[in-house]
């Protein structure tokens, strides 16, 4: 960090070496006010409700992009200060970490699946969520399955092994050798009867593109045709078309993950412990080393034991430390007027 911000020539000017996580990266540009105290609630902008940058509390480490969250937090500060003044509490303790969504669950069949995504409470969205759930195996079984192009155009007559390159050659074959047939028996759909004028369309649906209406059994190999059907036949619903091939692939991958996970669980008893460790949320970070903890108390104990520091902030130019950042900023400007104000943050969220 340069001693003077305007003098940053590495070869000629003076610098101080500090832990990489203890100071913000670069100088803060002039930006709208983002730090507020209990007396500044009326100064918080009414819009937007969700800001691009974090809004911070001036009394503690709490921060949030949601305007209402900060207002509730500052009002809680006011309440705690009043209770302290009245003698109802001996110490003000405030949560500095907001609620965090649980880790995402891989499949919908797990016990914790309901917690892996946020559900909308808007009218009509519940039905929409049900329709957008992954297709079941029974639904996928009703769709034409994918067949490689070199095997797709096959004759469906019993004991006939004829395979060709397109539907035109296939229909010539049927007219020449199986003229008694009234309908095409698809060998890929367990002998499903298909009128000859629909053979071309049906076999194209066995290709690598297949889209299904999200509200009925209509399907087509062209997405725009499926979307047109959904818009015309279901005008009172949100336009929704399923990509059948993509859902088939995702179903296969999730099935393989289940089998692999089951094998790992059976063969490695310690895997459950490792999974539990991966799901731990440790928001409190040390500014000197890479240690992180779940609670602020654990981080304070770490700083005392490992770094022999009992406060959160420290002056970069002397040994003075404090739990108040603003106090140290005033100290730096008065005690070290020649240098830029630099306060080290020894632990943070």
C-alpha contacts under 8 A as a table, 3 or more apart, distances in Angstrom:
res1	aa1	res2	aa2	distance
1	X	15	X	5.39
1	X	16	X	5.33
1	X	17	X	6.40
1	X	18	X	7.31
2	X	5	X	5.70
2	X	7	X	6.78
2	X	8	X	5.69
2	X	13	X	7.58
2	X	14	X	6.19
2	X	15	X	4.28
2	X	16	X	6.37
3	X	7	X	7.63
3	X	14	X	5.97
3	X	15	X	5.32
3	X	16	X	6.61
3	X	339	X	5.27
3	X	340	X	5.93
4	X	7	X	5.37
4	X	8	X	7.34
4	X	338	X	7.64
4	X	339	X	5.29
4	X	340	X	5.22
5	X	8	X	6.40
5	X	340	X	6.36
7	X	13	X	6.08
7	X	14	X	7.99
8	X	13	X	6.11
8	X	14	X	7.82
8	X	15	X	7.95
9	X	12	X	5.55
9	X	13	X	5.32
10	X	13	X	6.00
10	X	14	X	7.68
10	X	15	X	7.93
18	X	22	X	7.10
18	X	23	X	7.92
18	X	316	X	7.75
18	X	344	X	7.91
19	X	22	X	5.50
19	X	23	X	7.76
19	X	287	X	6.64
19	X	288	X	5.19
19	X	289	X	7.69
20	X	23	X	6.90
20	X	287	X	7.36
20	X	288	X	7.35
21	X	24	X	7.38
21	X	286	X	7.76
21	X	287	X	4.66
21	X	288	X	6.55
21	X	345	X	7.87
22	X	287	X	4.47
22	X	288	X	6.50
22	X	344	X	5.02
22	X	345	X	4.61
22	X	346	X	5.79
22	X	347	X	7.49
23	X	342	X	7.75
23	X	343	X	7.10
23	X	344	X	5.58
23	X	345	X	6.23
24	X	27	X	7.58
28	X	31	X	7.96
33	X	36	X	7.93
34	X	53	X	7.99
34	X	54	X	7.08
34	X	55	X	4.89
34	X	56	X	6.02
35	X	55	X	6.07
35	X	56	X	4.68
35	X	57	X	5.67
35	X	58	X	5.67
36	X	39	X	7.81
36	X	40	X	5.54
36	X	41	X	7.14
36	X	44	X	7.69
36	X	55	X	7.66
36	X	56	X	6.32
36	X	57	X	5.28
36	X	58	X	5.44
37	X	40	X	5.23
37	X	41	X	7.08
37	X	57	X	5.88
37	X	58	X	5.15
37	X	59	X	6.64
37	X	74	X	6.60
38	X	41	X	6.01
38	X	74	X	4.90
38	X	75	X	6.53
38	X	77	X	6.65
38	X	78	X	6.27
39	X	42	X	7.72
40	X	43	X	5.17
40	X	44	X	6.86
41	X	44	X	5.56
41	X	71	X	6.40
41	X	74	X	7.35
42	X	45	X	7.94
44	X	67	X	7.77
45	X	48	X	7.34
46	X	49	X	7.10
47	X	50	X	7.90
48	X	51	X	5.92
48	X	67	X	7.69
49	X	66	X	5.96
49	X	67	X	5.29
49	X	68	X	7.15
50	X	65	X	5.53
50	X	66	X	4.58
50	X	67	X	6.10
51	X	54	X	6.94
51	X	55	X	7.80
51	X	65	X	5.09
51	X	66	X	6.42
51	X	67	X	7.25
52	X	65	X	6.76
53	X	65	X	6.12
54	X	63	X	5.92
54	X	64	X	5.22
54	X	65	X	4.62
55	X	63	X	5.44
55	X	64	X	5.37
55	X	65	X	5.72
55	X	66	X	7.75
55	X	67	X	7.43
55	X	70	X	7.07
56	X	61	X	7.19
56	X	62	X	5.97
56	X	63	X	4.31
56	X	64	X	6.68
56	X	70	X	7.49
57	X	60	X	5.73
57	X	61	X	6.45
57	X	62	X	5.52
57	X	63	X	6.25
57	X	70	X	7.35
57	X	74	X	7.37
58	X	61	X	7.73
60	X	96	X	7.01
61	X	96	X	5.61
61	X	348	X	7.43
61	X	349	X	7.06
62	X	95	X	7.42
62	X	96	X	4.25
62	X	97	X	6.28
62	X	98	X	7.82
63	X	70	X	7.15
63	X	96	X	7.41
63	X	97	X	7.76
64	X	67	X	7.34
64	X	69	X	6.64
64	X	70	X	6.35
64	X	98	X	7.53
66	X	69	X	5.42
66	X	70	X	6.81
67	X	70	X	5.46
67	X	71	X	6.50
68	X	71	X	5.01
68	X	72	X	6.17
69	X	72	X	5.24
69	X	73	X	6.22
70	X	73	X	4.98
70	X	74	X	6.15
71	X	74	X	5.16
71	X	75	X	6.13
72	X	75	X	5.14
72	X	76	X	6.17
73	X	76	X	5.05
73	X	77	X	6.40
74	X	77	X	4.93
74	X	78	X	6.46
75	X	78	X	5.01
75	X	79	X	6.32
76	X	79	X	4.98
76	X	80	X	6.10
77	X	80	X	5.16
77	X	81	X	6.13
77	X	94	X	7.71
78	X	81	X	5.20
78	X	82	X	6.24
79	X	82	X	5.14
79	X	83	X	6.23
80	X	83	X	5.05
80	X	84	X	6.08
80	X	89	X	7.95
80	X	92	X	6.11
81	X	84	X	5.01
81	X	85	X	6.15
81	X	92	X	7.19
82	X	85	X	5.08
82	X	86	X	6.21
83	X	86	X	5.07
83	X	87	X	6.12
83	X	88	X	5.12
83	X	89	X	5.91
84	X	87	X	5.06
84	X	88	X	5.91
84	X	89	X	5.06
84	X	90	X	6.10
84	X	91	X	6.83
84	X	92	X	7.17
85	X	88	X	7.74
86	X	89	X	7.94
87	X	90	X	6.66
89	X	92	X	7.37
95	X	98	X	7.56
97	X	283	X	7.71
97	X	349	X	7.65
101	X	116	X	7.83
102	X	115	X	6.62
102	X	116	X	6.35
103	X	116	X	6.40
103	X	279	X	6.86
104	X	115	X	7.89
104	X	116	X	4.58
104	X	117	X	7.13
105	X	108	X	7.42
105	X	110	X	7.31
105	X	112	X	6.90
105	X	113	X	5.65
105	X	115	X	7.94
105	X	116	X	5.29
106	X	110	X	7.94
106	X	113	X	7.97
106	X	254	X	8.00
107	X	110	X	6.03
107	X	113	X	6.77
107	X	254	X	7.51
108	X	113	X	5.16
108	X	114	X	7.75
109	X	113	X	6.62
110	X	113	X	5.24
111	X	114	X	7.60
112	X	115	X	5.59
112	X	116	X	6.91
113	X	116	X	5.25
113	X	117	X	7.75
114	X	117	X	6.71
115	X	118	X	7.26
120	X	125	X	6.34
120	X	126	X	7.11
121	X	125	X	6.95
121	X	126	X	7.38
122	X	125	X	5.58
122	X	126	X	7.69
123	X	126	X	7.32
124	X	127	X	5.86
124	X	128	X	6.63
125	X	128	X	4.78
125	X	129	X	6.09
126	X	129	X	5.19
126	X	130	X	6.44
127	X	130	X	5.11
127	X	131	X	6.31
128	X	131	X	5.17
128	X	132	X	6.23
128	X	238	X	7.90
129	X	132	X	5.06
129	X	133	X	6.28
130	X	133	X	5.34
131	X	214	X	6.50
131	X	215	X	7.03
132	X	214	X	7.41
134	X	247	X	7.13
135	X	139	X	5.99
135	X	140	X	6.49
135	X	247	X	7.09
136	X	139	X	5.22
136	X	140	X	6.30
137	X	140	X	5.06
137	X	141	X	6.09
138	X	141	X	5.09
138	X	142	X	6.74
139	X	142	X	5.39
139	X	143	X	7.08
140	X	143	X	5.36
140	X	244	X	7.57
140	X	248	X	7.39
141	X	144	X	7.61
141	X	145	X	7.59
143	X	219	X	7.92
143	X	244	X	7.99
144	X	188	X	7.90
144	X	189	X	6.99
144	X	205	X	6.22
144	X	206	X	5.43
145	X	188	X	7.54
145	X	189	X	7.94
145	X	206	X	5.64
146	X	205	X	7.94
146	X	206	X	4.77
146	X	207	X	5.54
146	X	208	X	6.26
146	X	245	X	7.65
147	X	151	X	6.57
147	X	152	X	5.52
147	X	188	X	7.72
147	X	206	X	5.55
147	X	207	X	6.22
148	X	151	X	5.50
148	X	152	X	5.90
148	X	207	X	7.17
149	X	152	X	5.00
149	X	153	X	7.42
149	X	165	X	7.77
149	X	207	X	7.20
150	X	153	X	7.42
150	X	163	X	7.93
150	X	164	X	7.68
150	X	165	X	6.83
151	X	154	X	6.45
151	X	163	X	6.65
152	X	163	X	7.70
152	X	203	X	6.97
152	X	206	X	7.30
153	X	163	X	5.64
153	X	164	X	5.52
153	X	165	X	6.30
153	X	166	X	5.89
153	X	167	X	6.17
153	X	170	X	6.48
153	X	203	X	7.22
154	X	161	X	7.31
154	X	162	X	5.84
154	X	163	X	4.26
154	X	164	X	6.49
154	X	170	X	7.15
154	X	187	X	7.13
155	X	160	X	6.49
155	X	161	X	6.72
155	X	162	X	5.50
155	X	163	X	6.35
155	X	170	X	6.86
155	X	174	X	7.52
155	X	185	X	7.87
155	X	186	X	7.64
155	X	187	X	7.21
156	X	160	X	7.18
156	X	184	X	6.78
156	X	185	X	4.89
156	X	186	X	5.39
156	X	187	X	4.90
156	X	191	X	6.92
157	X	160	X	5.55
157	X	178	X	7.86
157	X	185	X	6.84
163	X	170	X	7.61
164	X	167	X	7.92
164	X	169	X	6.50
164	X	170	X	6.27
165	X	169	X	7.09
165	X	170	X	7.97
166	X	169	X	5.78
166	X	170	X	6.48
167	X	170	X	4.88
167	X	171	X	6.17
167	X	199	X	7.20
167	X	200	X	5.71
167	X	203	X	7.63
168	X	171	X	5.30
168	X	172	X	6.36
169	X	172	X	5.08
169	X	173	X	6.22
170	X	173	X	5.09
170	X	174	X	6.36
171	X	174	X	5.02
171	X	175	X	6.15
171	X	196	X	7.94
172	X	175	X	5.20
172	X	176	X	6.13
173	X	176	X	5.20
173	X	177	X	5.99
173	X	178	X	7.49
174	X	177	X	5.42
174	X	178	X	4.75
174	X	179	X	6.19
174	X	181	X	7.78
175	X	178	X	5.74
175	X	179	X	4.69
176	X	179	X	6.10
178	X	181	X	5.83
179	X	182	X	8.00
181	X	184	X	7.19
182	X	195	X	7.69
182	X	196	X	7.94
183	X	193	X	5.89
183	X	194	X	5.64
183	X	195	X	4.96
183	X	196	X	5.86
184	X	192	X	7.92
184	X	193	X	5.60
184	X	194	X	5.04
184	X	195	X	6.16
184	X	196	X	6.08
184	X	199	X	7.15
185	X	191	X	4.66
185	X	192	X	5.34
185	X	193	X	4.73
185	X	194	X	6.29
186	X	189	X	5.52
186	X	190	X	6.76
186	X	191	X	4.85
186	X	192	X	5.25
186	X	193	X	6.50
186	X	194	X	7.02
187	X	190	X	5.66
187	X	191	X	5.22
187	X	192	X	7.54
188	X	191	X	7.18
189	X	192	X	5.39
194	X	198	X	6.48
194	X	199	X	6.31
194	X	202	X	7.73
195	X	198	X	5.43
195	X	199	X	6.53
196	X	199	X	5.22
197	X	200	X	7.35
198	X	201	X	5.40
198	X	202	X	6.09
199	X	202	X	5.10
199	X	203	X	6.10
200	X	203	X	5.47
200	X	204	X	6.27
201	X	204	X	5.19
201	X	205	X	6.42
202	X	205	X	5.19
202	X	206	X	6.95
203	X	206	X	5.17
203	X	207	X	7.16
204	X	207	X	5.27
204	X	221	X	6.66
205	X	208	X	7.88
205	X	209	X	7.00
205	X	210	X	5.94
205	X	220	X	6.56
205	X	221	X	5.29
206	X	209	X	7.94
206	X	210	X	7.76
207	X	210	X	7.24
207	X	221	X	7.79
208	X	245	X	6.70
209	X	221	X	5.32
209	X	222	X	7.32
209	X	243	X	7.93
209	X	244	X	7.88
209	X	245	X	6.56
210	X	219	X	6.97
210	X	220	X	5.83
210	X	221	X	4.36
210	X	222	X	6.99
210	X	223	X	7.56
210	X	243	X	6.33
210	X	244	X	5.60
210	X	245	X	6.20
211	X	219	X	5.55
211	X	220	X	5.48
211	X	221	X	5.90
211	X	222	X	6.84
211	X	223	X	5.71
211	X	226	X	6.36
211	X	241	X	6.48
211	X	242	X	5.47
211	X	243	X	4.83
211	X	244	X	5.57
211	X	245	X	7.91
212	X	216	X	7.91
212	X	217	X	6.79
212	X	218	X	5.80
212	X	219	X	4.14
212	X	220	X	6.50
212	X	226	X	6.34
212	X	241	X	5.69
212	X	242	X	5.04
212	X	243	X	6.68
212	X	244	X	6.59
213	X	216	X	5.67
213	X	217	X	6.47
213	X	218	X	5.52
213	X	219	X	6.16
213	X	226	X	5.95
213	X	227	X	7.24
213	X	229	X	7.41
213	X	230	X	5.89
213	X	240	X	6.75
213	X	241	X	4.83
213	X	242	X	6.27
214	X	230	X	7.56
214	X	240	X	5.30
214	X	241	X	5.00
214	X	242	X	5.88
215	X	230	X	7.65
215	X	234	X	7.70
215	X	240	X	7.92
218	X	226	X	7.48
219	X	226	X	6.33
220	X	223	X	6.96
220	X	225	X	6.71
220	X	226	X	5.86
222	X	225	X	5.47
222	X	226	X	6.62
223	X	226	X	5.16
223	X	227	X	6.16
223	X	241	X	7.76
224	X	227	X	4.98
224	X	228	X	6.05
225	X	228	X	5.05
225	X	229	X	6.26
226	X	229	X	5.13
226	X	230	X	6.27
226	X	241	X	6.72
227	X	230	X	5.07
227	X	231	X	6.17
227	X	239	X	7.03
227	X	240	X	7.26
227	X	241	X	6.23
228	X	231	X	5.19
228	X	232	X	6.17
229	X	232	X	5.25
229	X	233	X	5.77
229	X	234	X	7.86
230	X	233	X	5.42
230	X	234	X	5.38
230	X	235	X	7.36
230	X	239	X	6.24
230	X	240	X	7.03
230	X	241	X	7.40
231	X	234	X	5.60
231	X	235	X	5.27
231	X	239	X	6.09
232	X	235	X	5.75
234	X	237	X	5.71
235	X	238	X	7.66
243	X	246	X	5.47
243	X	247	X	6.34
244	X	247	X	5.17
244	X	248	X	6.14
245	X	248	X	5.03
245	X	249	X	6.29
246	X	249	X	5.14
246	X	250	X	6.19
247	X	250	X	4.99
247	X	251	X	5.99
248	X	251	X	5.10
248	X	252	X	6.33
249	X	252	X	5.15
249	X	253	X	6.25
250	X	253	X	5.06
250	X	254	X	6.08
251	X	254	X	5.23
251	X	255	X	6.12
252	X	255	X	5.10
252	X	256	X	6.24
253	X	256	X	5.09
253	X	257	X	6.20
254	X	257	X	4.97
254	X	258	X	6.20
255	X	258	X	5.11
255	X	259	X	6.41
256	X	259	X	5.21
256	X	260	X	6.12
257	X	260	X	5.05
257	X	261	X	5.90
258	X	261	X	5.12
258	X	262	X	6.06
259	X	262	X	5.11
259	X	263	X	6.22
260	X	263	X	5.15
260	X	264	X	6.21
261	X	264	X	5.09
261	X	265	X	6.11
262	X	265	X	5.08
262	X	266	X	6.19
263	X	266	X	5.13
263	X	267	X	6.01
264	X	267	X	5.16
264	X	268	X	5.53
264	X	271	X	7.18
265	X	268	X	5.36
265	X	269	X	6.03
265	X	271	X	6.16
265	X	272	X	7.23
266	X	269	X	6.62
268	X	271	X	5.64
269	X	272	X	6.55
270	X	273	X	5.32
270	X	274	X	6.43
271	X	274	X	4.97
271	X	275	X	6.11
272	X	275	X	5.12
272	X	276	X	6.24
273	X	276	X	5.11
273	X	277	X	6.33
274	X	277	X	5.06
274	X	278	X	6.29
275	X	278	X	5.07
275	X	279	X	6.40
276	X	279	X	5.27
276	X	280	X	6.68
277	X	280	X	5.41
280	X	294	X	7.80
281	X	294	X	6.21
282	X	285	X	7.75
282	X	292	X	5.73
282	X	293	X	4.70
282	X	294	X	4.16
282	X	295	X	7.44
283	X	292	X	6.80
283	X	293	X	6.53
283	X	294	X	6.11
283	X	295	X	7.75
283	X	349	X	5.44
284	X	292	X	5.40
284	X	293	X	5.28
284	X	294	X	6.35
284	X	295	X	6.61
284	X	296	X	6.35
284	X	299	X	6.63
284	X	347	X	6.98
284	X	348	X	5.74
284	X	349	X	4.63
285	X	290	X	7.09
285	X	291	X	6.16
285	X	292	X	4.43
285	X	293	X	6.73
285	X	299	X	7.45
285	X	347	X	5.58
285	X	348	X	5.38
285	X	349	X	5.94
286	X	289	X	5.64
286	X	290	X	6.11
286	X	291	X	5.57
286	X	292	X	6.16
286	X	299	X	7.11
286	X	303	X	7.66
286	X	346	X	6.12
286	X	347	X	4.39
286	X	348	X	6.58
287	X	290	X	7.50
287	X	345	X	6.15
287	X	346	X	4.53
287	X	347	X	4.87
287	X	348	X	6.92
288	X	346	X	6.29
288	X	347	X	7.77
292	X	299	X	7.25
293	X	296	X	7.39
293	X	298	X	6.22
293	X	299	X	5.94
294	X	298	X	7.22
295	X	298	X	5.42
295	X	299	X	6.62
296	X	299	X	5.07
296	X	300	X	6.19
297	X	300	X	5.10
297	X	301	X	6.24
298	X	301	X	5.14
298	X	302	X	6.20
299	X	302	X	4.96
299	X	303	X	6.28
299	X	347	X	7.31
300	X	303	X	5.18
300	X	304	X	6.29
300	X	310	X	6.94
300	X	311	X	7.95
301	X	304	X	5.15
301	X	305	X	6.09
302	X	305	X	5.25
302	X	306	X	5.67
302	X	307	X	7.53
303	X	306	X	5.43
303	X	307	X	5.04
303	X	308	X	6.14
303	X	309	X	5.54
303	X	310	X	6.66
303	X	346	X	7.86
304	X	307	X	5.73
304	X	308	X	4.35
304	X	309	X	4.91
304	X	310	X	5.38
305	X	308	X	5.66
309	X	312	X	7.99
311	X	314	X	7.47
311	X	321	X	6.03
311	X	322	X	5.22
311	X	323	X	5.13
311	X	346	X	7.78
312	X	321	X	7.53
312	X	322	X	6.45
312	X	323	X	5.16
312	X	324	X	7.82
312	X	345	X	6.13
312	X	346	X	5.21
312	X	347	X	5.94
313	X	321	X	5.57
313	X	322	X	5.34
313	X	323	X	5.82
313	X	324	X	6.93
313	X	325	X	6.15
313	X	328	X	7.54
313	X	343	X	6.59
313	X	344	X	5.60
313	X	345	X	4.89
313	X	346	X	5.75
313	X	347	X	7.99
314	X	319	X	7.09
314	X	320	X	5.94
314	X	321	X	4.06
314	X	322	X	6.29
314	X	328	X	7.22
314	X	343	X	5.87
314	X	344	X	5.14
314	X	345	X	6.78
314	X	346	X	7.26
315	X	318	X	5.70
315	X	319	X	6.52
315	X	320	X	5.67
315	X	321	X	6.16
315	X	328	X	6.43
315	X	332	X	6.95
315	X	342	X	6.73
315	X	343	X	5.08
315	X	344	X	6.21
316	X	319	X	7.86
316	X	342	X	5.80
316	X	343	X	5.81
316	X	344	X	6.10
317	X	336	X	7.72
321	X	328	X	7.44
322	X	325	X	7.15
322	X	327	X	7.46
322	X	328	X	6.86
324	X	327	X	5.33
324	X	328	X	6.70
325	X	328	X	5.29
325	X	329	X	6.29
325	X	343	X	7.36
326	X	329	X	5.02
326	X	330	X	6.32
327	X	330	X	5.31
327	X	331	X	6.29
328	X	331	X	4.78
328	X	332	X	6.07
328	X	343	X	6.80
329	X	332	X	5.16
329	X	333	X	6.32
329	X	341	X	6.33
329	X	342	X	7.52
329	X	343	X	6.74
330	X	333	X	5.32
330	X	334	X	6.31
331	X	334	X	5.25
331	X	335	X	5.67
331	X	336	X	7.74
332	X	335	X	5.31
332	X	336	X	5.19
332	X	337	X	6.92
332	X	341	X	5.49
332	X	342	X	7.23
332	X	343	X	7.96
333	X	336	X	5.72
333	X	337	X	5.04
333	X	339	X	7.97
333	X	340	X	7.78
333	X	341	X	6.09
334	X	337	X	5.58
336	X	339	X	5.77
336	X	341	X	7.93
337	X	340	X	7.52
345	X	348	X	6.78
